[in-house]
Each structure stands twice: as structure tokens, then as C-alpha cells.
Amino acid sequence: MSAKDFDIVVYGATGFTGRLVAEYLQGRYGNGDEVRWAMGARSQAKLEAVREEMGLPESTPLVVADSNDTCSMQAMVDRTKVVLTTVGPYQVYGSELVGLCANSGVDYVDLCGESVWMRHMIDAHESAAKASGARIVFSCGFDSIPSDLGIFKLQQLVKEQTGEVCSHISGRVRAMKGTFSGGTAASLTESVKAAKSDPEIFKLAINHYSLVPGFTGVEQPNGDKVVYSEELKSWVAPFVMAAINTRNVHRSNALLGHAYGEDFTYDEMMLTGDGEKGQAIANHVATTNPMAGPDAPKPGEGPSKEERETGFYDIAYIGKTKSDETFVLGVKGDRDPGYGSTSKMISESAICLFKDATDTPGGIWTTAPAMGDKLITRLEANAGLSFELEG
């Protein structure tokens, strides 16, 4: 491979989340010996204005690339080791970029939660990525790093202790403060629109194994109804991110050679508390979509710095082995999930690919099989996450 100008190009750097990524990279790594990164977007003037507005050094490189101009996109891809893109909905703006990276042997990370589009990209570009050596890694933010790496770590620890793995894991959001991103909301809107217009897309959207072509596993719990958990002494409600997180977990299991078992089951919900209040909250959660309606977050908008920095999340992954032993691993993040934590997670994912996970071959990956412990180490050291076995 010829020498590259950059380690990372942040594509979408003038958008809300892209700015946070640029801010994190500058604050944590500067721009030079350790990580060489550039801001990418379609407008030179906007890039210059945002760089100045953010107080970034004038030496911060700018790369102009327009998703409507294939030549400019290819030129961007050719200059970098990794493309980090925050430009969604990916089903609207992202397909060509995945193809260019896959064909060019250039690594790629995104924040995608659009499972049907991801499956289409797997079908279209996995062979090319394997041939070129490109590592394409979807869902490197709140969807789906906590779930994907949390389950990976729990299974690893349980196997070390017992020789078994957990045949079933329940993901339970114990606490969360913060908002989902406007990009996630827009992606969900596009996904729903597509599913309504095409029966085949709808069929893929509801398939828990949609990201595992050719595999039909055991029936999975849906996690779509309000229930009371005697074990946890709490009402439990559907969790809006489960639809993408569960799909990524099953793809990870497959890419790891079904290390969790071909009969592995996983569901993901959120705890709302005990008593009538907990039930009322659960019913409200089950009937309200936080990513729809006039108050939903919009692309390009987001919470204040104070709101991001006071946000957090705490998720328990509760695993049971076939010997009926129970283990709990907690995953916690120190910023709001949709912006503050996500911008750090995707940045560290990009860095992990070219610095640490150099032996991972080309292909279309999820975070656990692509980077595993190496990414967990980075996230705990730099990004405010913790992965801890409890009890």
C-alpha cells in the first residue's frame, strides 16, 4: 500500500456529531505523530468556518468530498487509512462510500443502526472487502458497542471461570441520561419508510438473523412487551435500540464461529422501577417513540456541552449458562449515549483498526470479532467506558 496522507478522515466533520469527533481527536491526540487526521465534508468554505469556530489549529487538514461526486469521494478514500463517517442516514448517503472503501482496501467505521441497509452492503461488498483487505465496521457508537462488546466480554469471562458460555443473555438498561442522536432518529424514519414500501425489506427488518446470511438460528425473544421481573424487582419495557443491537450481537456470534452457541438467545430491554410508578413508566416507554414526533432530535442538532457531560448510561448484561449459573457484567459510560459517548467510541474504533487490530483480515465486521479486547482496552483507557463483572 502506498503511503497515506492521513490515518483518519472524519467525513461529516461539519455536522454536529462530526464536530464532536474532531473535538475529541484534537483534545485527546492532537494532530501529528500519534494520529494524523483530517476533517472532511462537501464544502471547503463550511469546513474552514467550522474549523475556525471550533478553535482548531489552522494546520488541521481539510478534505473536500461530495457524495454526489464519485471522483472527489474516491480521492478522499485514497488519501487515508480509515474513513470515519458520521453522514447518515447511511441508506441515503452511505452506499457508494462503503463500496469505494471495500474496493480500495481502505478501512471504514460508521454509526449505522440501519440493519437492512447493512445487510445489503454485506451482500454487495463483503467479497470485495475480503479481497482488498478493507475492514468495514458498522455500528461503532452507542449502537452497538456496549451490547456487542459487553456480551463478548461476559462470554469470555464466564468461559474462563466455568468452561461454559451463557446460552441466554438479557441486556437491561438500568439507568440512562441523555438523548438519542438526530442521525439515529433520521435513520429510523428512513428505515420505517423503506420497510413499509417493500415486503422483502420488512421481512429482513424483523429477522433477528438478518446480518447472518444463510443462517437460521433458534427463535429469539422479542422483548416487545411490558413485563414484570421478579428476579430484578422491576418493570421492564421495550428498548428502542434493541432492533439493531440484537442483530449485531448475532452477527458477532456467527463471525466468532458461533462461540456463544448456535442456540444462543439474546433480548434487550430497559428497567423502569417497581410498583405502580414503574409500571406507568414502562407503559409510557412502550407506547412512545423517542425518535419520532415534533420533539425528536434532528440531524445537525444536539444537546449542550453541559447536557452531554452530565449524561451517562448503565447497562447490565445478565447471562445464564446451561448449568443454570447466573453472571452479570455491567457496562457504563460517562457521557450521554447519543453524542458524548458515541463520538468517543467511534474515534477509538477508528484508531484501534490501524494501530491495534492490524491482524484482522478484510471483510465486513462488527466490533467484537474485529477488535474485541483491544477496543475494550482503548475504551476503558480513553473513552470513559467500563466493563466489569459484578457479584
KAFEN-V320825 format. One line per field, one symbol per residue. ss: DSSP state (2 for helix, 1 for strand, 0 for the rest). phi: phi as a letter, one per 30 degrees, with the letter a starting at -180 (. if undefined). psi: psi as a letter, one per 20 degrees, with the letter a starting at -180 (. if undefined). A space follows every 10 residues. Layout:
# KAFEN-V320825
ss = ???
phi = ???
psi = ???
This chain:
# KAFEN-V320825
ss = 0000011111 1000022222 2222222220 0000001111 1002222222 2220000000 1111000002 2222222201 1111100002 2220222222 2222001110 0000222222 2222222222 2200111000 1001222222 2222222222 2200011111 1111111000 0222222222 2222222022 2222200000 0000000000 0000001110 0001111100 0222222222 2222200000 0000111111 1110222222 2222222000 0000000000 0000222222 0111111111 1000011111 1110002222 2222222222 2222200000 0011102222 0222222222 2200111111 0
phi = .ddcdbdbcd djdcdddedd ddddddddbi alddbcbbcb adbdddeddd edddideddd dbbcbcdcbe ddddddedcb dbccccdbdd dcccdddedd dddcicdbbb cdbcdddedd ddddbddddd ddjdccbdhc becbdedddd dedddddddd dbicbddbbc dbddaabkcd dddddddded ddedddcbed dddddcddcd cbeicbcddc ddicbdbccd dchadbbecd dddcdddddd deedddihdd jdcdbbbbbb dbjciddddd ddddddcbcd cbjdcddcei caddeddddc daabbccccb dddidcbbcc cbbcbdddbd dddddddddd dedccccddd ddlcccdddd bhdddeeddd dbcicbbbdc i
psi = pqqqhqgppo pkiirghhgh gggggghhib odggpoqqpq aipggggggg gghikqqiio qpppppijnh ghghhggiiq hppopjnrph igiighgggg gghikpqpqa kpknhggggh hghhihgggh hhjpooorlk bhokgggghg gggghggghh hiirrphppp poohqpprqq qhhgghgggh gggghhiohh ggghhjohkh jmpipoarpq qhkjqprpoh gilqqpqqph ihhhghghgh gggghjklhi qijpqpqpaq pjrrahghgg gghgghjpoi krrhjqqqpi rrrrgghghi rrqoppooqp rijkqpqppp pqqjrqghfg gghhghghgg hhgihgliip rqaorrhghh hchghggghh hhjjqqoppq .
